[in-house]
Amino acid sequence: MVTPLELLNLYLTDGQSKGNTNSELFRKFNNELTWDALLNEGNQSDLAPMLYHVINNNNHYCVSVEIKDKLKSIYNQYLIRNVVQFNELDKILDAFEKEEIDVIPLKGAYIARKYYPNPALRPMADLDLLVRRENMGTAKECIIGSGYKFIDNSEDIWGEKHFHFPYVKSHLISD
């Protein structure tokens, strides 16, 4: 049976190589990134959606039904979470557009839409948006108007010490 690291190498090389299996670095990563660590211990679980995508679209990669089913379950969790997050992102971007606020989605939100063929393949924990300092007040009003609230009661301190403001929408938080 192919290991997660070998599977990623096969995918990235169009099936040409499992990786340099003689390399000490490869062996070290291959020992750390096991199916058990990935699926049962949660180590590197962000790779699970990509691994499921690879297996699901390439029947010639051999993994057990149990592994494929666990990967599918994790994939579906990420898909649902990311669809909800992208829906929220679109609402916020629409609100910003109405107020003529220039905004740039950063990190996961940008990368997922630009480079991944499927929203489940780029796990995201949050949405990062960049706005001009002069638009921060209006941007905060738009975010609050979209149902979000500041994560704690010390927003003034965040404004003095940080360049980002964490907001949450309580019904979107899951355990």
C-alpha positions in Angstrom: 0.0 0.0 0.0 1.2 3.5 -0.9 2.1 5.9 2.0 0.6 9.5 2.1 4.0 11.0 1.1 4.5 8.6 -1.7 0.9 9.3 -2.9 1.6 13.1 -2.9 4.8 12.5 -4.8 3.1 10.3 -7.4 0.4 13.0 -7.8 2.9 15.9 -8.2 5.0 13.9 -10.7 2.0 12.7 -12.8 2.7 9.1 -11.6 6.3 9.1 -12.4 7.9 8.9 -8.9 7.1 8.0 -5.4 9.9 10.3 -4.3 13.6 9.7 -3.5 12.9 6.8 -1.1 16.6 6.4 -0.4 16.9 9.9 0.9 17.2 10.3 4.7 14.9 13.3 4.6 12.3 11.3 2.6 12.5 8.4 5.1 12.1 10.8 8.0 9.0 12.5 6.6 7.6 9.2 5.4 7.9 7.8 9.0 6.2 10.9 10.4 3.4 11.2 7.9 1.7 7.8 8.3 -1.9 7.0 7.6 -2.5 6.5 11.3 -1.0 9.9 12.2 -3.0 11.6 9.5 -6.3 10.0 10.2 -6.4 9.1 13.8 -4.0 11.5 15.6 -4.9 14.5 13.5 -1.3 15.2 12.5 -1.2 16.9 9.1 -4.9 16.4 8.7 -5.1 19.4 6.4 -3.5 17.0 3.8 -6.5 14.7 3.9 -8.7 16.5 1.4 -6.0 16.6 -1.2 -5.1 13.0 -0.6 -8.8 12.0 -1.0 -9.0 14.1 -4.2 -6.0 12.3 -5.6 -7.2 8.8 -4.7 -10.8 9.5 -5.8 -9.6 10.7 -9.2 -6.9 8.1 -9.8 -8.1 4.5 -9.2 -4.7 3.1 -9.7 -3.4 4.3 -6.3 -3.9 1.5 -3.8 -5.3 2.3 -0.3 -7.7 0.4 1.8 -11.4 1.1 1.8 -11.1 2.1 5.5 -8.5 4.8 4.7 -10.4 6.0 1.7 -13.7 6.3 3.7 -11.9 8.3 6.5 -10.3 10.6 4.0 -13.7 11.1 2.3 -15.2 12.0 5.7 -12.5 14.6 6.4 -12.8 15.9 2.8 -16.5 16.4 3.3 -16.0 18.3 6.5 -13.5 20.6 4.9 -15.8 21.1 1.9 -18.8 22.1 4.0 -16.6 24.4 6.1 -15.0 26.1 3.1 -18.3 26.5 1.3 -19.7 28.3 4.3 -16.6 30.4 4.6 -16.7 31.4 0.9 -20.4 32.2 1.2 -19.5 34.5 4.2 -16.6 36.0 2.2 -18.9 36.8 -0.7 -21.3 38.6 1.6 -18.5 40.7 3.2 -17.0 41.5 -0.2 -20.5 42.6 -1.5 -20.9 44.8 1.6 -17.5 46.3 1.0 -18.2 46.9 -2.6 -21.4 48.8 -1.8 -19.4 51.0 0.5 -16.6 51.4 -2.1 -14.0 49.8 0.2 -11.0 48.4 -1.6 -10.2 45.0 -0.2 -7.8 42.2 -1.0 -8.5 38.6 0.2 -5.3 37.1 1.5 -3.8 33.7 2.2 -6.3 30.8 2.1 -9.2 32.7 0.6 -7.2 34.0 -2.3 -5.1 30.9 -2.8 -8.1 28.5 -2.7 -10.0 30.3 -5.4 -7.0 31.1 -7.6 -5.1 27.8 -7.6 -7.3 24.9 -6.4 -9.9 23.2 -8.6 -12.1 22.5 -5.6 -12.9 24.5 -2.4 -12.3 21.5 -0.1 -8.6 21.2 -1.2 -7.3 24.3 0.6 -8.3 24.1 4.3 -8.9 27.5 5.9 -9.3 28.4 9.5 -10.4 32.0 8.9 -10.7 34.7 6.3 -8.0 37.3 6.0 -8.8 40.6 4.4 -6.6 43.6 3.7 -8.2 47.1 3.7 -6.7 50.5 3.7 -6.2 52.1 7.1 -8.5 55.0 6.1 -11.3 52.5 5.4 -11.0 50.5 8.7 -14.0 52.2 10.4 -16.4 51.6 7.5 -15.0 48.1 7.0 -15.7 47.3 10.7 -19.2 48.6 10.3 -19.7 46.3 7.3 -18.4 43.3 9.2 -20.5 44.0 12.2 -23.5 44.6 9.9 -22.9 41.2 8.5 -23.4 39.6 11.9 -19.9 39.5 13.2 -18.6 40.7 16.5 -15.2 41.5 17.8 -13.6 38.5 19.5 -13.1 40.3 22.9 -13.7 43.6 24.7 -10.3 45.1 24.0 -10.6 46.4 20.5 -8.8 49.6 21.3 -5.7 47.7 22.3 -5.8 45.6 19.1 -6.0 48.9 17.1 -2.9 50.2 18.9 -0.8 47.0 18.8 -1.9 45.0 15.8 -2.8 45.4 12.2 -5.6 42.9 12.2 -8.9 42.6 14.0 -10.4 39.2 14.8 -14.1 39.0 14.4 -16.4 36.0 14.8 -19.9 35.0 13.8 -21.1 32.8 16.6 -23.3 30.4 14.6 -20.4 29.6 12.3 -18.2 28.3 15.1 -18.1 24.6 15.5 -16.3 22.3 17.9 
